[in-house]
Amino acid sequence: MIRYLAGADGNRARRQCAAWLALAAGLLPLTGCALSAEPGLQAASAAPSHGAPETAQPRITDSALIAADGVALPLRKWLPQSGVKAVILALHGFNDYSNAFAMPARFWAERGIASYAYDQRGFGGAPRRGSWAGSGQLAADAVTATRILRRLYPGRPIYLLGESMGGAVAILAMTGTDGVPPADADGVILSAPAVWGRETMEIWPRLALWAAVRLFPTVTLTGRGLGVLPSDNNAMLKALARDPMVRKEARVDTIYGLVDLMDSALAAAPRLSAPLLLMYGAHDEVVPREPITAFAAALPADPDHRRRLAYYRRGYHLLTRDLNGAAVAGDIASWVLDRRAPLPSQADAIENAHPWPPERDRAG
């Protein structure tokens, strides 16, 4: 394997390895042309830190989450015009940023739900754009944000929502993994969570990742040419492709960090006892069905019926932004406001299927 990667046809080998890595890590292919690898890139430059002093107390301002170490993370919020019934803290996916929740958050605000989202470290306008902050740091930021929101909204339920990579971060935050104290949240919503750990990967992607991070960790990969469709909402995908805040590439060592995060999230499933809404789409081409099934099967027993499994037959990876996204957003709002009520879309009708989620049927 190593000899092949280092041989005379090294460029071809790196392209093949890049394809495996992009698929193994669920790298979001937003632009949809040919995959490329660019060797020899230097470490990603740091984005502006937004100037928070290290002695600052963690807090939320109009435009930033000030983390426990004083770093300012760009923040967006969507607030109801009248009273707040509940609060959602939303964590975006890999290479995305806080604007990922603009569509559903406006819907939630109309129903009395306040939404907050920040650019996670290394993404969007956050410091050290393009670098990997580490699973523990990403989870710690989410824990800090939930505690701040608890102070801002006493007596209101706080929910942690994670999409894709954000779902993996939310799992670690809720379970107190890697020495991080558990998040102060009343429940967690996981939208196609990135739980594609190494144990659910084929051998070749695992070997490719192992070799690539040792031989060319600074090579930058894109998701072009993989033929992976993250959503059926073409207008939204084109907007993402034009958005300079959405990264279209990732370094090998950053993808390695993402896979470590997915490993930890999958392993944490038995400790995720908080009220949970787990959502997955039948047409998801980014996170395969098998790791989602393994994750769901590893969850602890649920005698108090605090868990809801939602399977969307029309759903892709970006569930809240798909053409059927309004129905998904409606389910989230319904669950946040009344966890005992059936989901309006009836996506939870087969939550007792074994295994879950089921194989995609032809009608889906």
N, C-alpha and C positions, 0 to 999 in steps of 0.2 A: 504493500500500500504506500509506504513512505517513498520507496524507490520510484514507484509510478508517478507520484506527485512531483518528485524532484528530477525527473528525466528530461530528455531533450524536448519532448512535447509538453512542457510544463504549463503553457498557457491553456492548452486543451484540458489538461488535468485539473487546473484550477477552475475552469468553467464548469466541468462536471461536478467538482466538489462544491462549487457555489450553488449549483442547482439543488444538490442534496441538502446543503445547509439551509438554503432559503425555505425549502419545503419542511425540513425538520424543525425549524424554529417558528414556522408560521409567519414568516416575513410577509407583511401585507403588500401585495403587488398592485399598486394603485395606478400605474401608468400603462401596463399591458403591452409592451413590445418585446425586444430581445433582451435576455439576461446578459449582464456584463460584469466583469470583475476588473478592478483597477488596482494593480499592485503598487506598493511603494508609497502609499499615502502616509503622511505624518499624523500624529495624534490630533483629534478634533480640537478646534479652537474653542475657547470658552465664550459663551454668550455673556452679555452684561449681567452682573449679579444683582442689579437693581438696588445695590447699595445699602442693605440692611446691616447695622452694626452687630457684631458678635454678641454683645451684651443685651440685645433686644429680647424682650419677652415674646414667646410665641403668641401670635395674634393674626387676625384677619383684617385687612384694610379694604378700601374700596377696590383695589386692583391687585392685591397680592396676599398670599399666605406666607407669613413670616415664620419659618421653621424653628425648631428648637436650637439649631446652631446659628441662627441669625440670617440664613440664606432666604432671599425673597423669591417665591415662585409665583409667576403670573397667574391671576385668578379671575374667573368669570362667575357671575351669579345671576340667577333669574328668580325674582321674588314676586309673590302674589301682591296684588294691589291692596288687598285687605288682610285679614288675619292669617297667620301661618298655622296650618294643621299638622304638618310634618316637614322633615328636612331630608334631602338626599345629598350626600357627598359622592360625587361621581369621579371615577378614575379611568382615564382614557387608555387606549391600546398602544401597541408598539408603533413608533414613528408618527403617532397622531399627537393631538394636543387638546386642551380643554374645550375648544370650540366644537369638539365632536358631539357635545350634548345640547347644542343650540336648538335643534329640532324638537326633541322630546321635552326639554326643560321648559319651553314656552307652553307646551300642552300641560305639563304638571303645574305650572304657575297658575293657570286658569282654574285649577282644581284645589288651590290652596296649599300647594307643595312648593317649598323653597328649594332651589337647587344650587349647589356650589361645585365648581370644578376648577382644578389648578393644573398648570403644566408640570408634569412630573420631571424630576431632575434628568437632564440630558435630552429633553424633548421640547418642542415648541420654542417658547422664548425663555425657558429656564436656563440656569447656568450650565456650562460645560456641554453644550449641545453636541450630540453625536457620541458622547462617552457614556459608559455604564456606571451608574452610581452605586450599584450593589443592592441585592434583594432586601437586606436588613434596613438600609437607609430609605428605600422607597416605602417599605412598610411603616417605618417610624414616622415618616411625614404624614401618612394617612392617619395613624394613631393620634398624632398631634392635632390634626385638623378636626377629628371627631371630638376631641376634648374641648377645643375652642368652641365648636358649634354647640356643644352641650351647655356651655356657659352662656352663649348668646340666646339660646332657645330653651330655657328651663321648662320642664314639663311637657315638651314636645318630643315625639319619637324621632330618633336619628337613624337613618339607614345608609349603609355603605354600599355603593353600586360600583361594580367593576366590569369593564368591557374588555374581552380578550386578555392582553397582558395585564390590564388593570384588574381583571378578575383574579389573576394569580396573586397580585399585590394585596387585594382585598382579603383573600384567603389567609395569607400570612399575617395581615394586620388583625384579623378577627381571632386567630388561634394563638397569637403571641409567639410566633415562631422566630427563631434566631435571636432570642433574648429580648425581643420587643414585647412590651406589655400589651395585652389585648386592647383593641379599639373600644372606645366607649360608645357603642352603637347598639340599637335594639334589634338589628337584623341585617342581613346581607343579601344583595341581589347580584347574581353572577350571569352575565350575558356572554355566552360562548367563551367561557374562561379558558385561558391558555394553560392547560394542564397536560400538555403533550410531553411528559417526562421521558427520560431516556429509556425507561423500562417498557414503554409502549411504542418505541421507534424500531424500525428495521435496523439490522446490523450495519448496513452500508452508510446511512446517514450518521450513525454514531461514530463509526471509524473515520468518516470524512471530517466530522467536527473535531475529533481528537487530533487528527493530523494537521488540519488547517490552522488551528489556534496555536500550534507549535511551530509551523513552518512559515506562515504568513499571516499573523494576527491582525496586521493593519490593512490588509486588502479590504476594499470596500465593495460590497455586493449590492445589486439592485434586484427587484422582483420582476423585472421585465422578461417576457417570453415564457413564463411558466404556465400560462393559460388558466390561471386560477381567478375565479370571479368572486370577489368578496361581497357583492351585493347585486341585486337586480335593478337598482336605482342608478341608471346610467348618468343622469344629470348630476346627481350627487357625486359620483365617482369622478366625473370630469372636473367638477369644482375642486375636489381634493387634489387632483393632478395639477391644477393650476395654483393651488395654495402654497406659497413658499414656506409656510410654517409646518407643513406636513413633509417630513423627510421621505425621500424616495430611495434611500440607500442605507446601508448599515455596515460597520466594520465587523470582521469575523469575531474579534474578541467581545464585541457588544452582543452578537448573537449567542456566543458562548455563555455570557452572563444571563441572557434571556432563558436559555435552556436550563441553566442552574436554577433560575427562578421557577420554571415549570416543574422541575424535579421536586423542589421544596413544596410547591403548592399541591401536587399530587400526593406527596407523602403526608401532608397535613390533613387530608380529607377525614381520617377517623377522629380528629379533634374538633371538627367544625360542627359544634352542637347548637349554634345560634339559629334563630329562625332564618330560613333560607328560601329564596326564590331562585331556582336554577333554570335557565332558559337556553334552548339550543334549537337551531334550524336544520331542517331535513336536507337543505342544499348547501350547508356549510362546507366550503372547499379549503378553508384555512386550518381549522382545528378539526382533525378527523373524529369520527364517531367513537372509535375504540377507546381513546383516552378519556372521553367524556363518560362512556359507560363504566370504565374502571374507576373513575372518580366517584360517580354516583353510587356504585356498588360498595365503595369503601367508606361512605358516610356512616356515622353512628346510627344506632336504632332511633326511631322517632315515635315513641309511644304517645307523645302529646300532640302529634300532628302539627308540628311547627315548620314543616318542610313542604314546599310546593315545587313540583317538577313540570315545566312547561315545554312542550314540543311543538314547534311551528312548522307545519308541512309546507308552507310557502316561504319559510325563512332561510336567509343566507347568513353570513358571518356578522355583518353589521346590522343586527336585528332592528334596532330602533331607527335606523336610517334606510331600511329597505322600503320598497313600495308598500309593503304591509306594516311599515313602522308605526303608524298611528294605533293599530291594534295592539302592538307590543307595548307602546307607551301607555295605552289605556290599561293593560294588564298590570303594569308596574304601579300605576297610580291606585288602582283598585286594591292591590295587595298591601301597599303602604298604608292606605286608609282603613282597611279591614282585612287582616290576614286570614280570617275564617271564611270569607266569601269566595265562591268559585270565581275563577277568572272570566271576565266578560267574553273573551275570544274562545273559551273552552279548550285552550291549549293544554290545560291540565287534565283533560279527560282520560288520558292514558298514563297518568303518572305512576300507576301501580303495575305497569307492564314490566316484565322480566325477560331479557335485560332492558334497561332504559338507557338511552332512547332506542326505540325499535328501528329495525332496518327500514330504509326509505321504501315505501311502496310505489307502485307505478302511478297511482293517482296523485302522489305528492309532487 
